[in-house]
Each structure stands twice: as C-alpha cells, then as structure tokens.
C-alpha cells in the first residue's frame, strides 16, 4: 500500500505512461478524485506534443501534472463558481500528497481562473492540452468539435487576449498530426 506522504515521489519516479495511469486509477479509488478517460486523452495530447515538437520541459512533470491538475473537477459544467475554483482546490489537495509548491502551481495554472503569475511554461502546455482535448470530446451539452474548428476556437475564443507561449507550436503540431493521422 502507498502512504499518501510518499505518493508524489511514487508517481514522479514512474516513467511509464501506462503505469502512471494505473497509479492514478488506484488514487481515484482511494480518494474519489476526478479521473476518467478524458484525463488520459488530454495527458496523451500533452505527451505527444512535447515529444513531437521537442519542447524543452520535463516531460514527466508535465504528464504527471496533466493527470492530476483536474483532480477536483466536477461533472457539472454549469456551476461556474466550482469551475473557477477546482484548479486551486486541486493544487491544495495534491500538495497534501507531497508535491512541491512549484508542481502545485503548474497544476493550478492549467486554467487562468486563479490569476496566478508568473505563469509556468509547463502550465501553458497543460492549458493547450486541456482546452483542445476537451473540445474534441462529446459533452452532455454539446457534441465534439471537428479538429479544425477546435483549433480555431482555441486561438480565437479560448485564448483570445492570452499569451500562451506554445500556441503556435501547438497549432503546427496539430496540423502535422492531422497529416500523419496520429
């Protein structure tokens, strides 16, 4: 059994994507955090983006953060106050699991509701994978967007007036991925 004060070390020392998912399934069963296939999908987007575009970040940190950053998310997309607070609540929760303040900040900044600055570069990757991945999935209130439309909405609506340092590289990545049918 994993003690909670060693959980951060345990998952961060695991390099295998598949084993990280197994660890997250265990944590979800023990703590009832939000963890479903959408989280895995978004983490895979982040992983492929970093690998394909040779982004200079610690891939292990980003993937682990992507798996954990939405841990306090709720399924009700209509509760705007909960939407605005879940990233901060999640960062507080994972700090109790032994993660560093920097790691928790990366997770908290995956959306911009906490207004935490300066933004970490890893957070910009989480933001892209989370928002783009979310648009590619069906939701109770809407069907999934086609890739091209999701990319346009990401840039012109979701990240309008936001400085995401990886947006142009991400658009290139998506266009390359479409060409090679990733």
N, C-alpha and C positions, 0 to 999 in steps of 0.2 A: 504494500500500500504506500502511496505517495503522501508525505506530510505536506500540508499547504505552505509551510515556510520554505520548502525546497522546490516547489512547483516551478518557479521561474527558472532556476538552474536546470531542472529536469527537461523542460521543453526547449530551452535555448541550446542545450548541448546536443539535442537530437537534430541531425542534419536532414534526415529523410522526410520528405513531404508527406508520404503516406503514414509514417509513424507519428508525425505531428498531429495528423488528423485523428488517429487512434487516441492519442493523449487528450485531444480536445473532446472527443466523444466521452471519455472517462470523466473529464472535468464537468461536462454538461450533465451527465447522470448524477454526479455528486452534488452539484451546486445549482442546477436548473438554470444555467445561463442560456442566453440565446445562441444557438449554434445549429445551423441547418445546411442544406446543400448550397444555398445562396452564398454562404460564407466561404465554403470551399471553392466555389466558382470564382468569386472575387479574388481569393488568395491565389488561385491559378493564373488569373489575368495578371496580377502583380508579379508573380514569379516569371511568367513568360516575357513580360515587358522588360524586366530587369535583365534577364538572360539574353533576349534577342537584341536589345539596344545597348547592351554593355554599360548599363547605368552604374556609376560609381557610388554604390551604397552597400551596406552589409545586407545581402540578400536574406540571410537567416533572420535578422532582426525584422526586416520588412514583412516577410511571410508570417512570422510569428505574430507580429503586431496586427496584420490583416486578419488573422484567425481570431484574435482576441478583442479588437477595437470595438466591435459591436455587441459585446457580451451582455450589456444591459438594455439592448434594443428591445422594443416591444413590437408586436404584430399589428397594432392599431395605428395606421398611418394618419389617422385623423386627430390624434392627441398631440397638438403642436408643442405644448409645454414639455411633454415627455420626449418628443423628437429633439427638442433643443437641449435637453439635459442628459440624455442617455450616454453621450460620449464622456462627459465629465464624471458621471456616476460609474461608468465602466473603468475609467482611469483610476478612480478611488478604489474600486474593487480589486483590480489587478495589482495595485500597489500592496495590498494585503497578501498577495500571493508571492511577494518577494521581488517584484520587478523594480528596476531603478526608476528614479524620478524622470530621467530622460526618456526611457521606454514608455512610461505612462503618458508623458507629454506627447510623444509621437502618436500614441493611440487617441488621446483626447483631441488632437488636431486633425484627425481624419475628416472631420467636418469643421466648419468655421463658426459654430454657434458659441463656443466658449470665448472667442476672440483672443485666444492665447497667442502671444507673439514674443519673440520672433518665431516664425514657422520653421519647423524642422523639414529638411529636404525629404526625409522618409515619409512625412505626413502628406506631402504633395503626391507621392505615388499612391498612398492609401486612398486619398481623395479621388484620384482618377479611377482607380480600380473599383472603388465602392460605387461611385456615381454611374460610371459607364456600365459596369456589371449589373447594377440594379435596373438600368433602363432596358437591358437585354432580356430580363426575366418578366414573366407574367406576374401581375399583382391582382388582388381582388377587385381593385377599382379600374384596372386597365390591362390591355394586352401588351406584350413586349414590343418594343420599338425595333424596326429593322436597324441593322448596324449603321448604315449611312445616316439615318435620321437621329439615332442616339449620339453619334459623333457631332452632328450639327448642334443638337440641343445641349450637349456637354459644353461646347465652346460658347454658343450664343446666348444660352439661358443660364445654365447652372454655374458656369464660371465667368459669366459676364462681370466685368469690373473686379475680377480677382486675378492675382498674379500667381499662377501655378507654373513653377519653373520647368516642368516637364511636359506641359500641354502639347507643344509642337512635336516633341519626340514621340509622345503617346499617339498623336494623330498619324505620324509616319508608321509607327508600329502597327496600328490597326489596319492601315492601308496595305502594308506588307503582309500582314496575317491574312487579309482577305485574298490577296493574290496567290498565296501558297496554301490556302484552305486550312489554316491552323485550327 
